[in-house]
Amino acid sequence: MTDIQNVPVKTLAGKDSSLSDYDGQVLLVVNVASKCGLTPQYEGLQALYEKYKDEGFVILGFPSNDFAGQEPGSEEEIADFCSTNYGVTFPMFSKIAVVGPDKHPLYRELVSAAPVAANTGAFRAKLSGYGMTPNPEPEVLWNFEKFLVGRDGEVASRFSPDTAPDDDALIQAIERELFASE
């Protein structure tokens, strides 16, 4: 088991937590934002959570304001936005930095365990087309990048921010982790 499980985090409500609270479950760790072009992914993430939660699957949302100031809200505003606009019921955590010198230790561990996200080329090009300089690998590229953590606490896969929650490759990876021991 990696150190990912034991890194301290806080819920949006300010409660101390860590990924070890979800031991034995398959996790999808996603850095989220409420004012991003990818924000509608909340709807698909919630649907994915609803579909697989009874199988031992949990989505963990980590708001981040690291990309073009797209998550400026307070914890209360984020919680209200997610619940009011997307009916989010999966666990959400306090806003953290996922890149740069203040990068949260959880994201240091995630990026170290999976330094390359699948299929980022098109999204990198899109960011460049908007005049933005994409972060180099292994850094998180943008909001809604996804890390899949297996029941054993190891990072199994990493997906580009523009990988939709209903993407076949993501679904197959989740099901592989969920049903591997059956």
Secondary structure, DSSP 4 states (H G I P E B T S, - for coil): --GGGG--EEBTT--EE-GGGGTTSEEEEEEE-SSSTTTTHHHHHHHHHHHHGGGTEEEEEEE--TTTT-----HHHHHHHHHHHH---S-BB-----SSTT--HHHHHHHHH----BT-HHHHHHHHHTT--PPPTTS--STT-EEEE-TTS-EEEEE-TT--TT-HHHHHHHHHHHHTT-
